[in-house]
Amino acid sequence: MVVLSLSPPSLSTAFLAKKLSPQEHAVKLATFRNNSFRIRCAVDTPYGGNVQKFPRTNVWDPYRRLGISPDASEEEIWGSRNFLLQQYSGHERSEESIEAAFEKILMASFVQRRKTKINLKSKLKKKVEESPPWVKNLLSFVELPPTEVILRRLFLFGFMGGWSIMNSAETGPAFQVCS
């Protein structure tokens, strides 16, 4: 059975929104654009609730990122790292940022230590300059040959020693070069 009604239908469901004025529509559209299409990484969302984010993740200088001075001791660097990791634990990007800054500082100190490693020539020169005059006279009397000559002779004697060891079973004892 079909019933025709001459009055306008009055549908009220939760699916139909109320009519907005043009100003209200513009405001709602602007807030919708700002809030809903924001790209977020799933790593940033904490599992257990609100976890603090490290505020200095985008700071380039590793010392400033850890909150220490460039002339800080190794204990201060370790202490700062441990404190920040404990404070911002649970937020993966914060932990990675803190670890990256710590590793940069460690690598810089490692490179610095490698550069200042034992330099025999300069240390020997310092020792000679600090030594008494008779040691200087003795060292000036004995002349050191160039490095190339030393390496050639080292190779020659090494080759002769290896050759005599290889042929020792035939001719007699090892290291017998001249007969």
Residue, then its C-alpha position, 0 to 999 in steps of 0.5 A: m500500500v502506497v501512501l502519498s504525503l503532501s508535507p515535506p519529509s522530516l528525516s532526522t538521523a545521525f547521518l545527515a549533518k545540519k546545514l552550515s553557513p558559508q563562514e562555518h563551513a570555511v572554518k570547519l574545512a580549514t580545521f579539517r585540512n589542518n588536523s586530518f591530513r597530517i602525516r604521522c609515522a607509526v613509530d612516533t605513536p607510543y604504545g602505552g600512552n603519552v611518552q615525552k618526546f625529546p625536544r632537541t631531535n633536530v639540533w645538528d650539534p651533538y654536544r648541544r643535543l645532549g646538553i653538554s659543553p664541547d669540553a665535557s669529560e667522558e663521564e659527563i658525556w656518559g652521564s648525560r646520555n644515560f640520563l636522557l635515555q632514561q628520561y625519554s625511554g619509550h619514544e624510539r625517535s628520541e632514543e635514536s637521536i640521543e644515541a646518534a649524538f653520543e656516537k658522533i661525540l665518541m667517533a670525534s674523540f676516536v679520530q682525535r686520538r688517532k691523529t695524536k697517536i705516536n709520531l716517532k719522528s717528532k717524539l725523537k726530535k723532541k727527545v734529542e732537543e731535550s738531551p744533553p749536548w754530548v748525546k746531540n754530538l753523538l747523534s750528529f756523528v752517526e748519520l741515518p740513511p734514507t728510508e728507501v735504502i733501509l727498506r731495500r736492505l730489509f727486503l734483501f735480507g728478508f729474501m735471503g733468510g727465507w731462501s736459506i730456510m727453504n733450501s736448508a734441507e739440501t745444504g745444511p743448517a738454516f741461515q747459512v748464506c755463505s759457504 
